[in-house]
Amino acid sequence: MKKQILVPCDCGCSILSIDTDEDNYVIISHFYTSWYEKQNTIRDEIITRLKMIWFILIGKRYSLYDIVLEKEHFIELKNKINEVNFGEE
């Protein structure tokens, strides 16, 4: 049974999507909302694309938007997140 959890950013600029599938994999994706995505100037967009091209040419990854985890690794991640202390005693 496929499940999906959507976690929006507090400022509304992006959404974190956590999906599970029948093969016990968890896929974590990060999406920018289209309003914020389209606020770049042409110059900013050209610089971003040139950086992407440069990193591809030299064999490095410029960005990674999806994370695929097996169920066991996701449970480990979830437990580590639950261990985070935000100053609460």
Residue pairs with C-beta under 8 A, 6 or more apart in sequence:
1 22
2 19
2 20
2 21
2 22
3 19
3 20
4 17
4 18
4 19
4 20
5 17
5 18
5 19
6 15
6 16
6 17
6 18
7 15
7 16
7 17
7 18
8 14
8 15
8 16
9 15
9 16
12 33
12 36
13 32
13 33
13 36
14 30
14 31
14 32
14 33
14 36
15 30
15 31
15 33
16 28
16 29
16 30
16 31
17 27
17 28
17 29
17 30
17 31
18 26
18 27
18 28
19 26
19 27
19 28
19 29
20 26
20 27
20 71
21 27
24 70
24 71
25 68
25 69
25 70
25 71
26 68
26 69
26 70
26 71
26 73
26 74
27 66
27 67
27 68
27 69
28 66
28 67
28 68
28 69
29 65
29 66
29 67
30 65
30 66
40 48
51 62
52 62
52 63
55 61
55 62
56 62
69 77
